[in-house]
Amino acid sequence: MTARFHNPVDTRFGCGSLRELASLTANQDVALVIFPEARALGLLNRLQLLLGERLVHVVEDVQPNPDVAQLRDTYERFWREAADCQTVIAVGGGSAIDTAKALIVGTESGSFDDLLELLSSGRPFVPARAKTLIAAPTTAGTGSEVTPWATIWDTAGQKKYSLHLDCTWPKVAIVDPELMMTVPAGVTVSTGLDALSHALESIWNVNANPISDTFAISAIEDILDCLPKLRRDLGNRELRSRMAQAALKAGMAFSNTKTALAHSISYEMTLRYGLPHGIACSFTLPLVLGLAWGRDEARDRTLQRVFGPDLHKAQARLREFLHSLDVKTEFGDYGVTAKEAEAIIEFAMQGARGRNFIGSRAA
Ligand SMILES: NC(=O)c1ccc[n+]([C@@H]2O[C@H](COP(=O)([O-])OP(=O)(O)OC[C@H]3O[C@@H](n4cnc5c(N)ncnc54)[C@H](O)[C@@H]3O)[C@@H](O)[C@H]2O)c1
């Protein structure tokens, strides 16, 4: 079997790499999408100084989990006021980066509902207008800076839209661990677990290959070692840097495989039970590991490189790891009955991401 790995993002990594934004956007008008706390942290001011007059539009009221209810106004204002800018820079967690991904896909009319209609069809489309995206993550988790996907939530309608086009691959990713120094403990843990979930989901995946495995194994080893230490020592630059790199590697892994069952389950848990994304897609990892084990020899070999040959010990290790971070690992802990959990898993297996899982009946 031959393998193919493709990731078109020009990726820069390291403390201080944010400064490269200036040379990357010379002679352009740019818009900035940034997380709300950035103003008080002095980061917005720093970016305004760095970008100077080329910065023509700022979106700073990004809410966790970008929702249609709020995106509509942001989108329509962007296309009304900043349609001429060439580049959108996203500086923030996955919510800011995914918001920017939605903004750069322009409809003919500038109407957000026209975009939703295109997304509802589930078919690929060529946008009437598009902008270039530069993504600088400020959390170590989503990997959205090296993937083309964006999740747009519709909490009121209890559904989500998945955006994925050629133009939603960022052109450049700037992963500067300095930007992550201010992330609070809870978000550090939940985003770190999102990255762990990306790495594992890329392994128990019908699209896995030896190249994605290499990124995934390295990310898992780093996260298992590093995240508990970082939680106790949030100001540690070295640990922030290792987690930033681990999240990037996990992002590279799933940029080629997509996610699988744990993420498919997570969407229900976020929409129906309000769980933060990183917790929703990681609390089931020990369970999903059990469902993956024994399905495929090559996948077992990769999982065993990380966890050794004993499934029970492997599940116990993952469970203990999550418990050590105060993350509960059973559906019941989140108010979901056994019967409801069964239905959620069954439904998730049939979702687009669930079908990537090696244990799904369609796999
Ligand atoms: N596109 C993808 O491939 C992909 C993958 C995973 C998740 N996601 C999406 O990403 C979103 C979650 O992103 P997230 O987990 O990074 O969280 P987030 O972006 O929602 O950020 C969490 C909180 O931390 C704050 N914050 C971010 N950076 C900070 C910093 N440096 N200092 C202080 N506070 C900071 C934010 O303002 C927010 O309140 C969800 O909508 C999810 O669907 C996308």
PDBQT file of the ligand as one rigid body, heavy atoms in Angstrom, charges set to zero:
ROOT
HETATM    1  N1  LIG A 401     -10.957  23.617  12.683  1.00  0.00    +0.000 N 
HETATM    2  C1  LIG A 401     -10.510  22.592  13.345  1.00  0.00    +0.000 C 
HETATM    3  O1  LIG A 401      -9.792  21.760  12.826  1.00  0.00    +0.000 OA
HETATM    4  C2  LIG A 401     -10.913  22.471  14.795  1.00  0.00    +0.000 A 
HETATM    5  C3  LIG A 401     -10.407  21.455  15.585  1.00  0.00    +0.000 A 
HETATM    6  C4  LIG A 401     -10.787  21.398  16.903  1.00  0.00    +0.000 A 
HETATM    7  C5  LIG A 401     -11.666  22.336  17.426  1.00  0.00    +0.000 A 
HETATM    8  N2  LIG A 401     -12.161  23.314  16.632  1.00  0.00    +0.000 N 
HETATM    9  C6  LIG A 401     -13.098  24.340  17.155  1.00  0.00    +0.000 C 
HETATM   10  O2  LIG A 401     -12.338  25.212  17.981  1.00  0.00    +0.000 OA
HETATM   11  C7  LIG A 401     -13.185  25.748  18.977  1.00  0.00    +0.000 C 
HETATM   12  C8  LIG A 401     -12.506  25.617  20.316  1.00  0.00    +0.000 C 
HETATM   13  O3  LIG A 401     -11.246  26.248  20.269  1.00  0.00    +0.000 OA
HETATM   14  P1  LIG A 401     -10.290  26.281  21.545  1.00  0.00    +0.000 P 
HETATM   15  O4  LIG A 401     -10.416  24.986  22.245  1.00  0.00    +0.000 OA
HETATM   16  O5  LIG A 401      -8.951  26.716  21.100  1.00  0.00    +0.000 OA
HETATM   17  O6  LIG A 401     -10.970  27.346  22.502  1.00  0.00    +0.000 OA
HETATM   18  P2  LIG A 401     -11.448  28.850  22.248  1.00  0.00    +0.000 P 
HETATM   19  O7  LIG A 401     -10.847  29.417  21.037  1.00  0.00    +0.000 OA
HETATM   20  O8  LIG A 401     -12.934  28.854  22.372  1.00  0.00    +0.000 OA
HETATM   21  O9  LIG A 401     -10.791  29.543  23.510  1.00  0.00    +0.000 OA
HETATM   22  C9  LIG A 401     -11.215  29.178  24.815  1.00  0.00    +0.000 C 
HETATM   23  C10 LIG A 401     -11.211  30.410  25.715  1.00  0.00    +0.000 C 
HETATM   24  O10 LIG A 401      -9.870  30.826  25.936  1.00  0.00    +0.000 OA
HETATM   25  C11 LIG A 401      -9.701  32.200  25.572  1.00  0.00    +0.000 C 
HETATM   26  N3  LIG A 401      -8.329  32.346  25.094  1.00  0.00    +0.000 N 
HETATM   27  C12 LIG A 401      -7.822  31.909  23.909  1.00  0.00    +0.000 A 
HETATM   28  N4  LIG A 401      -6.498  32.163  23.867  1.00  0.00    +0.000 NA
HETATM   29  C13 LIG A 401      -6.156  32.753  25.035  1.00  0.00    +0.000 A 
HETATM   30  C14 LIG A 401      -4.944  33.259  25.572  1.00  0.00    +0.000 A 
HETATM   31  N5  LIG A 401      -3.787  33.170  24.911  1.00  0.00    +0.000 N 
HETATM   32  N6  LIG A 401      -4.958  33.804  26.812  1.00  0.00    +0.000 NA
HETATM   33  C15 LIG A 401      -6.123  33.874  27.511  1.00  0.00    +0.000 A 
HETATM   34  N7  LIG A 401      -7.303  33.426  27.060  1.00  0.00    +0.000 NA
HETATM   35  C16 LIG A 401      -7.330  32.863  25.824  1.00  0.00    +0.000 A 
HETATM   36  C17 LIG A 401     -10.806  32.443  24.532  1.00  0.00    +0.000 C 
HETATM   37  O11 LIG A 401     -11.170  33.782  24.414  1.00  0.00    +0.000 OA
HETATM   38  C18 LIG A 401     -11.940  31.594  25.083  1.00  0.00    +0.000 C 
HETATM   39  O12 LIG A 401     -12.621  32.284  26.101  1.00  0.00    +0.000 OA
HETATM   40  C19 LIG A 401     -14.515  25.015  18.881  1.00  0.00    +0.000 C 
HETATM   41  O13 LIG A 401     -15.449  25.829  18.209  1.00  0.00    +0.000 OA
HETATM   42  C20 LIG A 401     -14.184  23.812  18.042  1.00  0.00    +0.000 C 
HETATM   43  O14 LIG A 401     -15.285  23.358  17.276  1.00  0.00    +0.000 OA
HETATM   44  C21 LIG A 401     -11.788  23.401  15.337  1.00  0.00    +0.000 A 
ENDROOT
TORSDOF 0
